[in-house]
Amino acid sequence: MQTRNKVLDDISQLMTNAMGVAQGAKDEAETAMKGMIDRWLADRDFVTREEFDAVRAMAQKAREENEALKARIEALEKK
């Protein structure tokens, strides 16, 4: 009975170690993949959401100013 428990304990320890190695490999693969994706995105000159929102706000403001100037010009032309 003692021998059998030792064998089961050894198998259990082996499986625990294998799971630890698998978890480490998973973490390493995730880190490598994240690095690859970050480099790929950086090479593509994508803009951040903050940059996009800032330019969008500037464009909206420019449109509003253009509409105001257009109305002002039309009013001056009527005089």
Secondary structure, DSSP 4 states (H G I P E B T S, - for coil): -HHHHHHHHHHHHHHHHHHHHHHHHHHHHHHHHHHHHHHHHHHTTPPPHHHHHHHHHHHHHHHHHHHHHHHHHHHHHH-
